[in-house]
Structure formats: C-alpha cells, structure tokens
C-alpha cells in the first residue's frame, strides 16, 4: 500500500475527500483531548467522540475504497 501516494491525492484542495480527512482529524483531536482530560468524568461525551471517530474513519475508508485506493490482503 502506497500511503504517501494516497496522502498526496487527498491533499489536493479541491479533492472531495478533504472534507472527510478533516472530519477524521477533528474527531481524533477531540477524542484525544477527552481521553487525556482525567479531571472530566463525562462518559457520554467520550462515548460520543469514540462513535464520531469510528464513523469518520469508516467514511474516509469507504471513499478511498470507492476510488480504488484499497489493497488486497496479499499487499500487506
């Protein structure tokens, strides 16, 4: 799998998957922040952040697969 090629294809400013990549990055940042905040006991916010991260990663993966940027199991 050529991750560098995939990243460069997503970095085009007009590429529709930029929105998905930004969504994933924001979800990851929010999840990381909530996981690091040991003073907060807001379990519902943490659960919601985990769900959003999962949904964002699936949406981006689905878009990449639709573009043919997936790899077969033998390419690992």
Backbone bond lengths (Angstrom), bond angles and torsions (degrees), N, CA, C in turn:
res aa  C-N    CA-C-N  psi(-1)  N-CA   C-N-CA  omega(-1)  CA-C   N-CA-C  phi
1 X - - - 1.449 - - 1.519 108.51 -
2 X 1.316 116.75 129.46 1.450 121.45 -179.61 1.528 109.52 -97.39
3 X 1.340 116.02 89.23 1.457 121.38 -177.01 1.521 110.98 -65.70
4 X 1.330 117.91 -37.44 1.459 120.86 179.34 1.521 110.81 -60.68
5 X 1.320 116.80 -43.79 1.471 120.52 178.52 1.523 110.62 -63.16
6 X 1.327 117.02 -43.30 1.458 120.48 179.20 1.519 110.71 -62.30
7 X 1.329 117.56 -41.99 1.455 121.78 -179.89 1.512 111.12 -64.53
8 X 1.329 117.40 -42.67 1.461 119.75 -179.73 1.518 110.98 -66.27
9 X 1.325 117.61 -34.14 1.454 120.21 177.68 1.518 111.26 -68.35
10 X 1.318 117.66 -31.35 1.457 121.05 178.68 1.517 112.65 -80.85
11 X 1.331 117.67 -15.68 1.458 119.67 -174.50 1.518 113.35 -82.91
12 X 1.317 117.71 -7.74 1.456 120.44 177.15 1.521 109.40 -61.31
13 X 1.348 118.15 129.83 1.462 120.11 -174.97 1.527 114.11 -62.63
14 X 1.311 118.33 -24.40 1.452 120.68 -178.98 1.522 112.92 -97.45
15 X 1.299 116.92 0.08 1.459 121.19 -177.57 1.529 109.48 -68.66
16 X 1.319 118.36 128.96 1.464 120.56 -177.28 1.523 113.84 -63.54
17 X 1.327 118.49 -22.15 1.461 120.06 -179.45 1.520 112.93 -79.84
18 X 1.345 117.89 -5.94 1.464 119.21 174.76 1.522 110.26 -58.95
19 X 1.310 116.33 -37.68 1.462 121.06 178.70 1.528 109.85 -61.49
20 X 1.323 116.56 -42.14 1.460 120.60 179.52 1.524 111.38 -68.97
21 X 1.322 116.94 -39.30 1.466 120.55 178.42 1.523 110.48 -65.13
22 X 1.331 116.75 -41.73 1.471 120.00 177.48 1.525 110.79 -64.88
23 X 1.329 116.54 -40.07 1.469 120.36 178.24 1.525 109.95 -59.84
24 X 1.327 116.30 -44.63 1.460 120.32 -179.93 1.525 111.27 -64.76
25 X 1.320 116.99 -43.58 1.466 120.50 179.90 1.526 111.06 -63.13
26 X 1.314 117.22 -42.03 1.470 120.50 178.70 1.525 111.00 -65.55
27 X 1.327 116.26 -41.52 1.463 119.94 178.89 1.522 110.87 -63.49
28 X 1.328 116.58 -40.38 1.478 120.84 179.20 1.519 110.71 -66.11
29 X 1.327 116.80 -42.99 1.467 120.16 179.75 1.527 110.92 -63.38
30 X 1.332 116.19 -42.25 1.466 119.67 179.21 1.530 110.67 -65.43
31 X 1.309 117.06 -43.94 1.460 121.04 179.17 1.523 110.80 -62.57
32 X 1.322 117.12 -45.54 1.469 120.52 178.41 1.522 111.01 -59.55
33 X 1.325 116.20 -43.69 1.461 120.15 179.75 1.518 112.13 -61.34
34 X 1.314 116.79 -44.56 1.464 120.28 179.45 1.523 111.57 -67.45
35 X 1.319 117.54 -37.17 1.467 120.11 178.99 1.526 111.73 -69.48
36 X 1.320 117.11 -31.97 1.472 120.33 178.96 1.523 112.38 -77.94
37 X 1.327 116.98 -25.25 1.463 121.31 -176.49 1.526 109.70 -77.98
38 X 1.320 115.44 87.35 1.464 120.01 -176.91 1.522 111.99 -72.90
39 X 1.330 117.90 -18.67 1.460 120.81 179.53 1.526 111.30 -74.74
40 X 1.307 116.58 -26.77 1.466 120.61 -178.49 1.523 110.12 -83.73
41 X 1.288 115.46 136.13 1.467 121.09 177.54 1.527 110.54 -114.79
42 X 1.325 116.52 24.28 1.461 120.99 -177.69 1.524 109.64 -79.19
43 X 1.308 115.08 85.72 1.461 120.75 -177.44 1.525 112.36 -68.30
44 X 1.330 117.06 -30.24 1.466 118.70 179.59 1.523 110.79 -69.87
45 X 1.330 117.94 -36.60 1.469 120.81 176.72 1.525 110.23 -66.78
46 X 1.318 116.35 -39.86 1.463 120.77 178.32 1.533 110.53 -65.24
47 X 1.308 116.90 -43.01 1.466 120.39 178.23 1.524 110.72 -63.95
48 X 1.328 117.02 -42.11 1.466 120.83 178.92 1.524 110.86 -64.00
49 X 1.326 117.14 -39.02 1.467 120.99 178.75 1.528 110.76 -66.26
50 X 1.314 116.97 -37.88 1.473 120.29 177.30 1.526 111.08 -65.86
51 X 1.321 116.36 -40.47 1.466 120.16 178.26 1.521 110.06 -64.73
52 X 1.336 117.83 -45.54 1.466 120.84 -179.85 1.526 110.97 -62.58
53 X 1.330 117.71 -40.42 1.464 120.59 177.77 1.528 110.12 -61.91
54 X 1.321 116.31 -43.59 1.461 120.44 179.06 1.526 111.19 -63.35
55 X 1.319 117.38 -45.29 1.463 120.96 179.63 1.524 111.53 -64.87
56 X 1.333 116.67 -40.33 1.467 120.72 -179.74 1.523 110.94 -66.49
57 X 1.323 117.07 -41.27 1.466 119.34 -179.68 1.527 110.84 -68.15
58 X 1.321 116.97 -37.81 1.470 120.06 177.06 1.524 111.21 -66.36
59 X 1.328 117.18 -40.23 1.466 120.52 -179.94 1.523 110.78 -63.37
60 X 1.330 116.52 -43.01 1.460 120.11 178.69 1.526 110.63 -66.62
61 X 1.316 116.94 -43.50 1.469 120.28 178.57 1.526 110.98 -62.28
62 X 1.314 117.28 -41.61 1.470 120.48 177.90 1.520 111.26 -61.02
63 X 1.330 116.63 -41.68 1.465 120.50 179.38 1.526 110.86 -65.11
64 X 1.326 117.19 -40.98 1.463 120.82 178.66 1.526 111.11 -65.36
65 X 1.318 116.50 -41.52 1.462 120.30 178.29 1.521 110.04 -63.72
66 X 1.318 117.06 -41.64 1.465 121.08 179.53 1.528 111.61 -61.85
67 X 1.334 116.84 -27.89 1.463 121.50 178.82 1.525 111.54 -86.94
68 X 1.321 116.96 -1.63 1.456 120.16 -179.17 1.511 113.03 82.75
69 X 1.319 117.76 19.76 1.464 120.86 -178.50 1.523 111.98 -95.77
70 X 1.307 116.61 24.30 1.460 119.66 176.68 1.523 108.93 -95.45
71 X 1.291 114.70 165.72 1.465 120.09 179.18 1.516 108.46 -121.92
72 X 1.292 115.49 153.10 1.459 118.98 175.03 1.519 108.71 -81.00
73 X 1.310 116.58 167.32 1.462 120.74 -178.80 1.515 111.75 -61.47
74 X 1.314 118.60 -27.24 1.463 121.29 -178.58 1.525 112.42 -76.17
75 X 1.344 118.11 -10.92 1.465 121.39 -179.30 1.518 113.40 -88.33
76 X 1.329 118.80 1.71 1.469 121.54 -177.59 1.478 113.09 -62.12
